[in-house]
Amino acid sequence: MVWTMCHTRILELEDSFRLDMNRERFIPYLQLHEFETLLFFYREITNQRLHGSNRHLRMMNDILHSVDEKP
């Protein structure tokens, strides 16, 4: 399997969840598309955390609106 930056980020998030929960029996698991959904759901926060610009935020909004318009 070819690992991408997205896959690496998911592993980092899972590790963060594991540390934050601090429960031996808790096994965090995120699917790639769940991660993408979170990115687009909280566009302003995602843009801020990734040190994006207003242009990046507009691009994310344009992508989201283009998907909404498809049947």
ChimeraX commands (.cxc) that place a marker at each C-alpha (Angstrom):
marker #1 position 0.00,0.00,0.00 radius 0.5
marker #1 position 1.25,3.46,-0.86 radius 0.5
marker #1 position 1.10,5.73,2.18 radius 0.5
marker #1 position 0.13,9.30,1.54 radius 0.5
marker #1 position 0.29,12.36,3.74 radius 0.5
marker #1 position -3.41,11.79,4.52 radius 0.5
marker #1 position -2.74,8.28,5.80 radius 0.5
marker #1 position 0.12,9.56,7.93 radius 0.5
marker #1 position -2.11,12.29,9.37 radius 0.5
marker #1 position -4.79,9.74,10.22 radius 0.5
marker #1 position -2.25,7.69,12.17 radius 0.5
marker #1 position -1.19,10.84,14.02 radius 0.5
marker #1 position -4.82,11.61,14.88 radius 0.5
marker #1 position -5.42,8.06,16.09 radius 0.5
marker #1 position -2.36,8.31,18.32 radius 0.5
marker #1 position -3.63,11.63,19.69 radius 0.5
marker #1 position -7.04,10.11,20.43 radius 0.5
marker #1 position -5.36,7.15,22.16 radius 0.5
marker #1 position -3.27,9.45,24.36 radius 0.5
marker #1 position -6.17,11.77,25.09 radius 0.5
marker #1 position -8.55,8.97,26.11 radius 0.5
marker #1 position -5.87,7.25,28.21 radius 0.5
marker #1 position -7.87,4.01,28.31 radius 0.5
marker #1 position -6.19,0.67,27.76 radius 0.5
marker #1 position -9.21,-0.79,25.97 radius 0.5
marker #1 position -9.83,2.18,23.69 radius 0.5
marker #1 position -8.69,1.50,20.11 radius 0.5
marker #1 position -9.05,4.60,17.92 radius 0.5
marker #1 position -9.81,4.07,14.25 radius 0.5
marker #1 position -10.52,6.61,11.53 radius 0.5
marker #1 position -11.34,5.92,7.92 radius 0.5
marker #1 position -9.73,8.21,5.35 radius 0.5
marker #1 position -13.06,9.60,4.17 radius 0.5
marker #1 position -14.20,10.28,7.72 radius 0.5
marker #1 position -11.09,12.41,8.09 radius 0.5
marker #1 position -11.87,14.23,4.83 radius 0.5
marker #1 position -15.42,14.82,6.02 radius 0.5
marker #1 position -14.12,16.41,9.22 radius 0.5
marker #1 position -11.82,18.66,7.19 radius 0.5
marker #1 position -14.68,19.98,5.10 radius 0.5
marker #1 position -17.22,20.16,7.90 radius 0.5
marker #1 position -15.03,22.51,9.94 radius 0.5
marker #1 position -13.57,24.45,7.01 radius 0.5
marker #1 position -12.69,27.59,8.95 radius 0.5
marker #1 position -10.97,25.65,11.72 radius 0.5
marker #1 position -9.18,23.39,9.24 radius 0.5
marker #1 position -7.94,26.41,7.33 radius 0.5
marker #1 position -6.74,28.07,10.53 radius 0.5
marker #1 position -4.97,24.94,11.84 radius 0.5
marker #1 position -3.26,24.32,8.51 radius 0.5
marker #1 position -2.18,27.97,8.35 radius 0.5
marker #1 position -4.17,28.54,5.18 radius 0.5
marker #1 position -5.16,31.80,3.61 radius 0.5
marker #1 position -8.52,33.23,2.62 radius 0.5
marker #1 position -7.81,31.88,-0.86 radius 0.5
marker #1 position -7.51,28.33,0.53 radius 0.5
marker #1 position -10.77,28.73,2.42 radius 0.5
marker #1 position -12.52,29.94,-0.74 radius 0.5
marker #1 position -11.14,26.93,-2.61 radius 0.5
marker #1 position -12.53,24.57,0.05 radius 0.5
marker #1 position -15.91,26.30,-0.13 radius 0.5
marker #1 position -15.89,26.07,-3.94 radius 0.5
marker #1 position -15.16,22.34,-3.77 radius 0.5
marker #1 position -17.93,21.80,-1.26 radius 0.5
marker #1 position -20.46,23.78,-3.32 radius 0.5
marker #1 position -19.52,21.96,-6.52 radius 0.5
marker #1 position -20.30,18.63,-4.83 radius 0.5
marker #1 position -23.60,19.95,-3.44 radius 0.5
marker #1 position -24.74,20.86,-6.95 radius 0.5
marker #1 position -24.29,17.35,-8.38 radius 0.5
marker #1 position -27.27,14.98,-8.40 radius 0.5
marker link #1:1,2 radius 0.2
marker link #1:2,3 radius 0.2
marker link #1:3,4 radius 0.2
marker link #1:4,5 radius 0.2
marker link #1:5,6 radius 0.2
marker link #1:6,7 radius 0.2
marker link #1:7,8 radius 0.2
marker link #1:8,9 radius 0.2
marker link #1:9,10 radius 0.2
marker link #1:10,11 radius 0.2
marker link #1:11,12 radius 0.2
marker link #1:12,13 radius 0.2
marker link #1:13,14 radius 0.2
marker link #1:14,15 radius 0.2
marker link #1:15,16 radius 0.2
marker link #1:16,17 radius 0.2
marker link #1:17,18 radius 0.2
marker link #1:18,19 radius 0.2
marker link #1:19,20 radius 0.2
marker link #1:20,21 radius 0.2
marker link #1:21,22 radius 0.2
marker link #1:22,23 radius 0.2
marker link #1:23,24 radius 0.2
marker link #1:24,25 radius 0.2
marker link #1:25,26 radius 0.2
marker link #1:26,27 radius 0.2
marker link #1:27,28 radius 0.2
marker link #1:28,29 radius 0.2
marker link #1:29,30 radius 0.2
marker link #1:30,31 radius 0.2
marker link #1:31,32 radius 0.2
marker link #1:32,33 radius 0.2
marker link #1:33,34 radius 0.2
marker link #1:34,35 radius 0.2
marker link #1:35,36 radius 0.2
marker link #1:36,37 radius 0.2
marker link #1:37,38 radius 0.2
marker link #1:38,39 radius 0.2
marker link #1:39,40 radius 0.2
marker link #1:40,41 radius 0.2
marker link #1:41,42 radius 0.2
marker link #1:42,43 radius 0.2
marker link #1:43,44 radius 0.2
marker link #1:44,45 radius 0.2
marker link #1:45,46 radius 0.2
marker link #1:46,47 radius 0.2
marker link #1:47,48 radius 0.2
marker link #1:48,49 radius 0.2
marker link #1:49,50 radius 0.2
marker link #1:50,51 radius 0.2
marker link #1:51,52 radius 0.2
marker link #1:52,53 radius 0.2
marker link #1:53,54 radius 0.2
marker link #1:54,55 radius 0.2
marker link #1:55,56 radius 0.2
marker link #1:56,57 radius 0.2
marker link #1:57,58 radius 0.2
marker link #1:58,59 radius 0.2
marker link #1:59,60 radius 0.2
marker link #1:60,61 radius 0.2
marker link #1:61,62 radius 0.2
marker link #1:62,63 radius 0.2
marker link #1:63,64 radius 0.2
marker link #1:64,65 radius 0.2
marker link #1:65,66 radius 0.2
marker link #1:66,67 radius 0.2
marker link #1:67,68 radius 0.2
marker link #1:68,69 radius 0.2
marker link #1:69,70 radius 0.2
marker link #1:70,71 radius 0.2
view
